Amino acid sequence: MNNPPVNIWIKGGRLIDPANGRDETADLLVTNGVIQAVGRVEAPADCRVIDADGLVVAPGLVDMHVHLREPGQEYKEDIASGSRAAAAGGVTSVAVMPNTQPVVDDLSVVGYILERARAAGLVRVFPIGAITRGLQGQRLTEMGLLQRAGCVAFSDDGRPLTDSGVMRCALEYARMFGALLIQHADDPTLSANGCMNEGVISSRLGLAGIPNAAESILVDRDLRLVALTGSRYHLAHVSTREAVRAMAQARSQHLPVSCEVTPHHFSLTDEAVLGYDTDAKMSPPLRGAMDRAALLEGLAQGIITVIATDHAPHDEESKRVEFCRAANGVVGLETLLPVSLELVRDGVLSLSHCIAAMSCNPARLLGLPLGTLGVGQAADVVLFDLEESWTVDARRLHSKSKNTCFHGRRVKGRVKQTLVAGKVVYRDGHD
Ligand SMILES: [Zn+2]
């Protein structure tokens, strides 16, 4: 890989920088990987020019919910292949969940992930540490040490933290470090036998369902514990109207809570399961139309401030089995942007709000100085064509696994270039 040129002049794009309230035609001058000037810029003589005419120039996307499967399940994805998928999707930073093998509950695993990310050399990879050792839901990890080693948040994602006493301790402990706890809210005593949303469609298909209450019961409990402890809490992949309502109420009481939604939850319903397509199987499951409407409303009203993929690669063996036995999860890094842009076309979010939900908002929650195009910031940038239509093709994904629920979907919005610290890590048509 060649060293990047000293100066890059990104010329004449529609520059959108929600953190600084910008949406205007402007140039961006990058020097040594850092944003040097924004606006009408006089280009220095010795610069590389990127013509952004007709393109949107936005902060590189920050995805705070990603599974890269390394260490332990490299046949599904590894940090290098996941980094390529991210770069192709315009994602310049990923926060990766700790349910690897071994679990990220130990400094050595944090170090390993950071080292592998450096070796891949494409996007920024931030480990999320486990809340409990081995994700067993009992003994807390050394959050302070893990945070110092590079963990940007804590979660037992994939598994809910069900024990109320442990959750209270975790919240109190995390508070000492100002750490963010991320909950996968799912009461296993309600969801254990289910494999899709409980409703008309699960009855019709004869599949065991997971009621909305499996999510909302844990959310309600967690929010009471947040009120008790005053700790920061983030709800992963919200899927039900009841949980959106509970989050709205908590936010109106100024509790330090936030939540994210995935593109599959806001764009699909459990009707996607009608053909027993295992790529429509995930946890939490795709819900009903009223829940989807509540998610859109939650985005529009600023209750849900983050869009995250829950990128969960699975090999064919794990998915090509009967529905109830199939693994949960879908890949998402390469469809995050175009599917989210449907929110803009449908009038749910402005383009600026939509970009914010995938850049400065998650960056702020994770305490990262990223997701903006302010002068002095790292030049993590995505250039995309807002109008270009294309069809999602699972076989063409950069991810090792092809389990997308958007295969065949006609989408609009195509990533043209992705830069991390001024280095081009992806260029459309050059891979
Ligand atoms: Zn989860």
Residues whose N, C-alpha, C, O or C-beta is under 5 A from the ligand:
A	BS01	ZN	D157 G158 H184 A236 S283
